[in-house]
């Protein structure tokens, strides 16, 4: 049975494919098998564009498993691997080094229709300069609040310079893509121009309540009626896990058999494991294994205040979990309060703890919200998201073609 037939109140948008294939150069400093929201989302976007008949040239730092030079090169898809250096505190991730000359030579002979830059690091900046020099249409993603992260790593004094750099970076592009309307308004208020919304999707075939596993719960020491509270994501200071800790302490005092499940890895893991010896640290999980961890929990807590979106919120909803989150980013866009989850005013720690405790006490309410969460996720499939991404790239190409050359370059020069 189709989603429309099962849930007639949900509107599924149908999109025609682009009239002609595009040659898209995609530049990113993270890519699977790295596990983070940018890598996973971008891989979905690239795969969707290929499914719609477009040619992709992927430019990224070489990972440990890659050989030298060019990466995979098959019909409609090729990779250009650049040098990368490990990121401090995240040695498994690479930061791309500048490659302006190489990209200028490459794009002079293999000219793409549009360059899409997904990350704002050194590789992204050099790609922006090369594309601007060659007068190639450029789209960028604003995906990570680096200016917010600075406060969590003892370099808050860099907040203003980083914000200025990001504004300068994105204002040189034909458009900047963001996942929510709220983020578009926020960026435009501080001087970002040509900001457009392209949301994110969720794989409902992968993330589904049907993957709930009694065997997995038993391995966690949880019986059928025990409460498992989950939190998925990077275990790092910017994820506000102190609020999750406070909420779970309140839950455990009221529901002694409750278990806390943390899925993910990061620089704070060792410290938290020492502080929370009874918590379940599952590490990084992928694919069906990750989906089973979601579905086998009973309640999802997401306290981060530094997201541009927060893919884990959509994944939890699709898995049939009631979500407690602050009212912004993906939660604000996807959750209707007390219908598919509970929303708390941004930064209200006491309110977050109270909301988590209320759901921990009420299994019937958790079931009602979780059932609604699964239904809501049906309107956030990847096909519609990729189609909007495709349309945004097509629009940038058309706008660049219609603008006088001098005006097109001038429009990308930063005002600050």
Secondary structure, DSSP 8 states (H G I E B T S, - for coil): --HHHH-TT---------SS--EEEEE-S--TTS-SHHHHHHHHHHHHHHHTT-EEEEEEE--TT--SSEEEEETTEEEEEE-EEEETTEEEEEEE---HHHHHHHHHHS--SEEEE---SHHHHHHHHHHHHTT-EEEEE--B-HHHHGGGGT-GGGHHHHHHHHHHHHHTSSEEEES-HHHHHHHHHTT--SEEE------TTTS-GGG--HHHHHHTT--TTS-EEEEES--SGGG-HHHHHHHHHHHHHHSTT-EEEEE---TTHHHHHHH-TTSEEEE---HHHHHHHHHT-SEEEE--S-BSS-HHHHHHHHTT-EEEEESSHHHHHH--BTTTEEEE-TT-HHHHHHHHHHHHH-HHHHHHHHHHHHHHGGG--HHHHHHHHHHHHHHHHHHHHHS-HHHHHHHTS---
